């Protein structure tokens, strides 16, 4: 592995020989060791049925921005859906990665890296709000347990992508999942790679009908759900 030191305000990264970045704070990789883009599409894009749901004004929200891979996958899906006007993506991230690390990580996924140029340029300049051909992106830095409560938006689809619940339980607690429910639009959905029982119970308590469905690759199960009326 090669390692690069960072400040306490940004993510501290260790690199596996395979090129996968690992968050030192949580000892957890940022994406699947098999194919992170394919996993993103299975879990978040298909799990929220975005291809059939994109419409003008559609809003996505996410816990855990990481490398921005999920955002780029959503952007690609939005383009494929005809770029409905007014779509947006808001993500909450406590330990933002530096642009050089994001660029290095995304090179593992040529399709995503090919459209990442404007994002990487904006990120390197310190911008946390930027526009990708009409797809508005905002990344809110800080502890989501504090920042989500003050967000004035509501999401049509949630990507719940914190690090493993066993290693990062703070991002999966009942209070935070309650805020996710509060900040979900009518008929809004969530999807996540985890099927941990306490996470599913917290989402049920937050107002979602939760189902366990087949996961990606070696992960037997994942979870998704829709907000109850």
Secondary structure, DSSP 8 states (H G I E B T S, - for coil): -EEE---TTB--EEE-TTS-EEETTTTEESS-TTTHHHHHIIIIITTTTHHHH--TT-EEEEE--TTSHHHHHHHHHHHHTT--TT-EEEEEESSB--HHHHHHHHTT-HHHHTT-HHHHHHHHTT-SEEEETTEEEEEEES-HHHHHHH----EEEEEE--S-TTT-GGGG-HHHHHHHHHTEEEEEEEEES---HHHHHHHHHTTEEEEEEE-STT--EEEEEEE--
